[in-house]
Amino acid sequence: RASLVEVYAAVSRRVAVACVEGAGREPAWSRHRCRSWW
């Protein structure tokens, strides 16, 4: 079983990638989504 830290790190990486990719397509949505996650 993955530890909470490992899960958090994996999710954070995924969110960061989604933010970077989303920023090119929908900046406003990406900024809002990133703020809600971080």
C-alpha positions as CSV (number, residue, x, y, z in Angstrom):
1,R,0.0,0.0,0.0
2,A,1.3,3.4,-0.9
3,S,1.9,5.8,2.0
4,L,-0.1,9.0,2.2
5,V,3.1,11.0,1.3
6,E,3.6,8.9,-1.9
7,V,-0.1,9.3,-2.9
8,Y,0.1,13.0,-2.3
9,A,3.3,13.3,-4.3
10,A,1.7,11.4,-7.2
11,V,-1.5,13.4,-7.1
12,S,0.5,16.7,-6.9
13,R,2.5,15.8,-9.9
14,R,-0.6,14.9,-11.9
15,V,-2.2,18.2,-10.9
16,A,0.9,20.2,-11.8
17,V,1.0,18.5,-15.3
18,A,-2.8,19.2,-15.7
19,C,-2.3,22.8,-14.8
20,V,0.6,23.2,-17.2
21,E,-1.3,21.6,-20.1
22,G,-4.5,23.3,-19.2
23,A,-2.8,26.7,-19.1
24,G,-2.2,26.6,-22.8
25,R,-5.8,25.8,-23.6
26,E,-7.9,27.5,-20.9
27,P,-5.9,29.8,-18.8
28,A,-8.8,30.9,-16.6
29,W,-10.0,27.4,-15.9
30,S,-6.4,26.3,-15.2
31,R,-5.7,29.1,-12.7
32,H,-9.0,28.4,-10.9
33,R,-8.4,24.7,-10.8
34,C,-4.8,25.1,-9.6
35,R,-5.9,27.4,-6.8
36,S,-8.6,25.0,-5.7
37,W,-6.0,22.1,-5.6
38,W,-3.1,24.0,-4.0
